[in-house]
């Protein structure tokens, strides 16, 4: 078992270094690569065509050993124009072990949803639903009170009806790692307008 320095348990240090390494700024082409993956799904593509705007996070790093968290840096777009930067943070307690990285996109149904997201007080609640686009078979799962839909792949994701919940629609594509749960509940966002 790894040693600690006496002040903090070893798993606190492991979580810290995981977040540090995985939260390095994303390169500009990472944004384009992540957008390209989401645009390949015909059902996700329609959100690009009809939403007021979106926030894209090319890499969200999530890890935990009893105490978990996630962190990611992203960009916010309104009607195709880059308007600012966003930061995603999430802290969770409970039985958890592992780590994962994924890309996440949040669509804003209208200007009200966009303004709420960029207000600085935005947090996704337990009722927030997320569609996970993976290479596995289609399935339904429920995680921590939030609805999670798993779709076949970037080309096969099927989204039935209006997927907006309180003006937001959330999609993720796993990049690697393994963790027991996929949940966006508790994600908090900060926004800084582009200068």
C-alpha angles and dihedrals in degrees: 000000000000119000126239129215090243096253099067129026116250092250091059089057091046091052092047094052092044091054092045095053096041097044097062111131116278118241118241092252090056088065092052092046092051092046090050092055092051093045090056091072109083092210094049090044091065089063089059088054099046109028126096090232145311146227117229124200110187094193127020111180115206126182142152150168103192089315111056140179146171134216135184142158121223149164130244123220130190116196090339096312122116105236105167153324129278135197124208122204131172132178122190136178129204141060107343137134130176142035139255142176126215143164116243134194126188119196122205113218094204144349092278091059091046092051091048091050093049095043093091094240099081118134127163111235131217090269093060111121125211132194111215114204109205141149092253128097120281114275143155122233137169121217126185093332095309125110115242121190118195116205130195102249143314090289095039104048109128120196115191120209125328108343095188116120113189088343096309133101117192127199129176134189115199114233098186147308133073130258133162097238140037110203135149092189111125096022110147125198136204123194132204118188117235114259 
